[in-house]
Amino acid sequence: MDWDDLKLLLQVSRNPKLAEVSSRVGQDATTVSRRLRKLEQDLGLALFERTRRGHVLTPDGQEVARRAEQIEQSALEIAAFAEAGENLTSGRVRLGVTEGLGTTLIAPAIGRFAQKHPRIELDLIALSGFVSVSKREADMSVLLTRPQTGRLKVRKLTDYALRLYSTKAYLEEAGPVGSLEDLRNRTLIGYVDDFIYSPQLRYYDELLPGLAPRLCSSSIIAQVQMTASGAGIAILPSFLARREPALVPILHESVRVDRSFWLVIHEDVSTLARINAVADFLLELMNGRQKDLL
């Protein structure tokens, strides 16, 4: 048994699906399964139940995972102590961000960050969904809602606005939109309901009860492209829509949906210099892009 095996145990304790864990650790599922069985043999304990949901911890497995988490936390505290003492700003940071924000605003600014902090290695995980800080899938993450539980440090990153957009070609064919009621007779574009990962993404009901999109995607980038192609009308973040020349606002002065991005950092790493460097970078970036965001 070694620490790498215990770290693998922690990965599986946070996500029982072996295929997803194997992708994260860079090993195939067969190798991961073999390592877990060897760990059980080394300890003489049954750590997992193999179920349809994946590898679920047994009571013995839960106890081993709890103690492994204590070791992991101690290691992080030692790293934080050493980093504070030597004023080092180095190491790897895993940052989870929403797809639109990460692709459109954060990724283009990474070059400046990399020049300023050449010793920081940054994993930018931009997904149509959330990367969990509580489950240690990331050190820090940008979320649409403020978490209410967990060992987390939370601060508002920025507010942003969403508006109705379409193309001139679509509006000429389908007819102008003079009020929200007109949307009932138009093709709306939005999220696939089963894949909505936050209630903050249910925009249409907020505008007018009963409104629902006909053309859907789990990706906001895909929704932007669908709208820009002339397929219909969508509620889009202004910072995304303004980048598409084909898009024009609809009811711009009267319809606006306000949302916020929240920066969430796990308590265990919140004092590390590299974590604070990334947090400062994000706050400075968002403060400088308020015109785009609102």
C-alpha positions as MATLAB code, in Angstrom:
seq = 'MDWDDLKLLLQVSRNPKLAEVSSRVGQDATTVSRRLRKLEQDLGLALFERTRRGHVLTPDGQEVARRAEQIEQSALEIAAFAEAGENLTSGRVRLGVTEGLGTTLIAPAIGRFAQKHPRIELDLIALSGFVSVSKREADMSVLLTRPQTGRLKVRKLTDYALRLYSTKAYLEEAGPVGSLEDLRNRTLIGYVDDFIYSPQLRYYDELLPGLAPRLCSSSIIAQVQMTASGAGIAILPSFLARREPALVPILHESVRVDRSFWLVIHEDVSTLARINAVADFLLELMNGRQKDLL';
ca = [
       0.000    0.000    0.000;
       1.231    3.499   -0.810;
      -0.164    7.019   -0.781;
      -1.063    6.887   -4.476;
      -3.401    3.991   -3.750;
      -5.039    5.927   -0.925;
      -5.472    8.930   -3.217;
      -7.149    6.641   -5.733;
      -9.451    5.428   -2.957;
     -10.392    9.052   -2.255;
     -11.096    9.669   -5.947;
     -13.483    6.719   -6.070;
     -15.102    7.702   -2.753;
     -16.014   11.036   -4.344;
     -17.142    9.546   -7.647;
     -18.186    5.864   -7.692;
     -18.167    5.675  -11.511;
     -14.904    3.928  -12.367;
     -14.883    5.104  -15.983;
     -14.880    8.763  -14.916;
     -12.203    8.176  -12.274;
      -9.996    6.319  -14.733;
     -10.210    9.242  -17.144;
      -9.232   11.657  -14.400;
      -6.205    9.672  -13.217;
      -5.055    8.778  -16.727;
      -5.392    4.996  -16.391;
      -7.863    2.571  -17.929;
     -10.703    1.201  -15.831;
      -9.131   -2.278  -15.681;
      -5.941   -0.899  -14.148;
      -7.877    1.212  -11.645;
     -10.000   -1.795  -10.638;
      -6.871   -3.925  -10.223;
      -5.248   -1.283   -8.000;
      -8.339   -1.102   -5.804;
      -8.442   -4.878   -5.382;
      -4.745   -4.873   -4.472;
      -5.399   -2.172   -1.873;
      -8.133   -4.330   -0.368;
      -5.751   -7.305   -0.277;
      -2.967   -5.240    1.308;
      -5.297   -3.977    4.043;
      -7.229   -7.216    4.439;
     -10.484   -5.243    4.213;
     -13.444   -5.150    1.865;
     -13.457   -1.464    0.925;
     -16.056   -1.401   -1.848;
     -19.340   -2.889   -2.917;
     -19.476   -3.299   -6.699;
     -22.939   -2.039   -7.676;
     -24.703   -0.711  -10.752;
     -23.957    2.785   -9.462;
     -20.258    1.925   -9.331;
     -17.821    1.277   -6.492;
     -19.647    2.211   -3.271;
     -17.680    2.361   -0.016;
     -18.361   -0.242    2.671;
     -18.255    0.886    6.338;
     -14.585   -0.177    6.445;
     -13.999    1.728    3.221;
     -15.614    4.832    4.674;
     -13.325    4.685    7.695;
     -10.204    4.263    5.546;
     -11.346    7.152    3.324;
     -11.932    9.342    6.381;
      -8.400    8.708    7.627;
      -6.956    9.185    4.155;
      -8.707   12.568    3.966;
      -7.009   13.516    7.241;
      -3.641   12.645    5.707;
      -4.512   14.639    2.578;
      -5.552   17.655    4.638;
      -2.352   17.496    6.702;
      -0.303   17.420    3.515;
      -2.149   20.473    2.213;
      -1.611   22.314    5.486;
       2.107   21.534    5.346;
       2.240   22.807    1.772;
       0.410   25.983    2.778;
       2.792   26.529    5.699;
       5.857   26.019    3.519;
       4.496   28.213    0.757;
       3.651   31.025    3.160;
       7.075   30.816    4.758;
       9.006   30.941    1.502;
       6.582   33.243   -0.327;
       6.454   30.816   -3.264;
       3.762   31.187   -5.888;
       4.022   27.883   -7.682;
       2.262   24.568   -8.189;
      -0.847   23.343   -9.970;
      -4.323   24.854   -9.639;
      -7.452   23.174  -10.988;
     -10.116   25.774  -11.827;
     -13.638   24.768  -12.820;
     -15.636   27.322  -14.818;
     -18.895   27.464  -16.720;
     -18.451   26.860  -20.427;
     -19.389   30.299  -21.722;
     -17.394   32.307  -19.189;
     -14.369   30.040  -19.385;
     -14.233   29.950  -23.177;
     -15.086   33.568  -23.915;
     -13.533   35.682  -21.150;
     -11.132   33.624  -19.039;
      -9.262   31.547  -21.651;
      -8.228   34.572  -23.781;
      -6.695   36.189  -20.680;
      -4.680   33.150  -19.552;
      -1.624   34.294  -21.517;
      -1.218   37.370  -19.319;
      -1.668   35.271  -16.198;
       0.939   32.750  -17.370;
       3.466   35.512  -18.008;
       2.919   36.992  -14.556;
       3.017   33.613  -12.764;
       5.347   31.326  -14.763;
       5.586   28.787  -11.916;
       1.841   28.190  -11.633;
       0.371   25.314  -13.640;
      -3.307   25.912  -14.384;
      -5.995   23.392  -15.375;
      -8.969   25.313  -16.816;
     -11.949   22.953  -16.784;
     -14.691   24.615  -18.857;
     -17.824   22.457  -18.925;
     -21.574   22.651  -19.467;
     -22.054   21.972  -15.772;
     -20.269   22.255  -12.459;
     -16.958   20.908  -11.254;
     -17.397   20.114   -7.557;
     -15.003   21.746   -5.115;
     -16.539   19.880   -2.168;
     -15.744   16.546   -3.863;
     -12.246   17.851   -4.640;
     -12.774   17.658   -8.395;
     -11.249   21.135   -8.454;
      -9.429   23.485   -6.075;
     -11.739   26.331   -7.000;
     -14.792   26.772   -9.195;
     -17.054   29.448  -10.651;
     -20.716   28.670   -9.930;
     -24.085   30.209  -10.756;
     -25.414   29.910   -7.205;
     -23.830   30.518   -3.820;
     -23.261   27.202   -1.975;
     -24.838   27.067    1.470;
     -22.916   24.117    2.911;
     -19.461   22.593    2.839;
     -15.953   23.594    3.882;
     -15.794   26.359    1.319;
     -14.676   29.956    0.958;
     -17.192   31.834   -1.175;
     -17.214   35.329   -2.683;
     -19.188   36.990   -5.453;
     -17.103   37.177   -8.603;
     -19.401   39.388  -10.680;
     -22.941   40.075  -11.796;
     -23.873   39.578  -15.450;
     -26.900   40.110  -17.659;
     -28.785   38.007  -20.214;
     -31.077   39.350  -22.934;
     -33.146   38.155  -25.858;
     -31.293   37.823  -29.168;
     -32.009   36.675  -32.700;
     -30.999   37.609  -36.261;
     -32.491   40.149  -38.630;
     -33.188   37.359  -41.106;
     -35.235   35.357  -38.600;
     -37.191   38.406  -37.427;
     -37.969   39.419  -41.004;
     -39.333   35.950  -41.731;
     -41.145   35.279  -38.439;
     -42.189   38.851  -37.738;
     -40.990   41.441  -35.227;
     -41.312   40.912  -31.469;
     -43.173   43.779  -29.839;
     -43.900   42.152  -26.472;
     -43.165   39.040  -24.449;
     -46.495   37.551  -25.537;
     -45.176   37.465  -29.113;
     -42.581   34.896  -27.975;
     -45.343   32.270  -27.656;
     -45.508   32.122  -31.448;
     -41.776   32.100  -32.119;
     -39.116   29.385  -32.189;
     -37.230   29.575  -28.902;
     -33.759   28.166  -28.257;
     -32.552   27.024  -24.842;
     -31.255   24.258  -22.608;
     -32.220   20.581  -22.712;
     -34.459   20.355  -19.658;
     -33.017   17.075  -18.358;
     -29.497   18.515  -18.498;
     -30.147   21.805  -16.721;
     -27.585   21.774  -13.924;
     -28.849   24.857  -12.057;
     -32.301   26.398  -11.560;
     -30.633   29.699  -12.483;
     -30.727   28.488  -16.110;
     -34.539   28.282  -16.285;
     -34.970   31.690  -17.880;
     -38.138   31.405  -19.964;
     -40.551   30.654  -17.139;
     -39.131   33.684  -15.386;
     -40.025   35.891  -18.349;
     -43.430   34.405  -19.072;
     -44.985   31.308  -17.451;
     -45.329   28.436  -19.882;
     -42.634   29.519  -22.319;
     -40.399   26.629  -23.370;
     -37.676   26.263  -26.017;
     -38.254   24.085  -29.077;
     -34.604   23.861  -30.163;
     -32.339   22.800  -27.318;
     -28.717   22.121  -26.431;
     -26.859   21.452  -23.192;
     -24.119   23.798  -24.475;
     -24.478   27.587  -24.289;
     -21.893   27.911  -27.074;
     -24.078   25.708  -29.277;
     -27.132   27.820  -28.396;
     -25.293   30.958  -29.503;
     -24.394   29.334  -32.828;
     -27.928   28.034  -33.343;
     -29.301   31.519  -32.776;
     -26.685   33.153  -35.019;
     -27.654   30.737  -37.807;
     -31.163   32.218  -37.838;
     -32.878   29.269  -36.141;
     -34.853   31.335  -33.640;
     -34.702   33.460  -30.489;
     -32.641   32.766  -27.376;
     -31.889   34.244  -23.966;
     -28.120   34.621  -24.006;
     -25.459   36.153  -21.774;
     -24.636   39.555  -23.226;
     -20.900   38.837  -23.013;
     -21.419   35.958  -25.454;
     -24.016   37.472  -27.772;
     -22.082   40.679  -28.390;
     -19.299   38.666  -29.974;
     -21.595   37.434  -32.750;
     -22.114   40.096  -35.458;
     -25.244   38.372  -36.762;
     -27.116   38.699  -33.458;
     -29.401   41.613  -32.653;
     -31.073   42.333  -29.280;
     -34.843   42.058  -28.854;
     -36.828   44.166  -26.353;
     -33.438   45.357  -25.168;
     -34.710   48.129  -22.899;
     -37.467   46.132  -21.191;
     -36.176   42.542  -20.919;
     -33.092   41.702  -18.889;
     -32.296   38.666  -16.719;
     -29.711   39.295  -13.995;
     -27.468   36.560  -12.632;
     -24.215   36.266  -10.667;
     -21.040   34.202  -10.790;
     -19.649   32.982   -7.462;
     -16.045   32.002   -6.834;
     -15.810   28.957   -4.554;
     -12.543   27.730   -3.020;
     -12.011   24.707   -0.793;
     -10.942   25.687    2.722;
      -7.995   23.298    2.628;
      -6.264   25.271   -0.129;
      -7.670   28.756    0.446;
      -4.455   30.090    2.030;
      -2.106   28.864   -0.702;
      -0.381   31.634   -2.620;
      -1.104   30.020   -5.994;
      -4.817   29.807   -5.192;
      -4.930   33.459   -4.169;
      -3.026   34.401   -7.334;
      -5.716   32.762   -9.490;
      -8.503   34.320   -7.410;
      -6.961   37.787   -7.757;
      -6.585   37.233  -11.511;
     -10.273   36.327  -11.868;
     -11.488   39.263   -9.778;
      -9.320   41.726  -11.663;
     -10.441   40.277  -15.000;
     -14.142   40.491  -14.152;
     -13.814   44.022  -12.778;
     -12.211   45.084  -16.034;
     -14.935   43.511  -18.197;
     -18.044   44.965  -16.566;
     -19.197   46.632  -19.790;
     -19.160   43.252  -21.535;
     -20.846   41.441  -18.654;
     -23.708   43.868  -18.119;
];
